[in-house]
């Protein structure tokens, strides 16, 4: 009985991980969106974790020559 419950719990957790990762925004997707949104060139991009949440930090160079930093939550599409 314990074995069946353990296997069921593992299956449920694995399913949830797959669903959540499908909602996650990759660093590349975030950088592409920011570049299009601001009509800019991506200078650098990395992901940080703050308060248990992942945030993509993207630095861009605008057509006006201004460098901006844009933060995008990684858990939203």
Secondary structure, DSSP 8 states (H G I E B T S, - for coil): -HHHHHHHHHHHHHHHHHHHHHH---HHHHHHHHHHHHT-EEEEEEEEEETTEEEEEEEEE-TTS-EEEEEEETT--
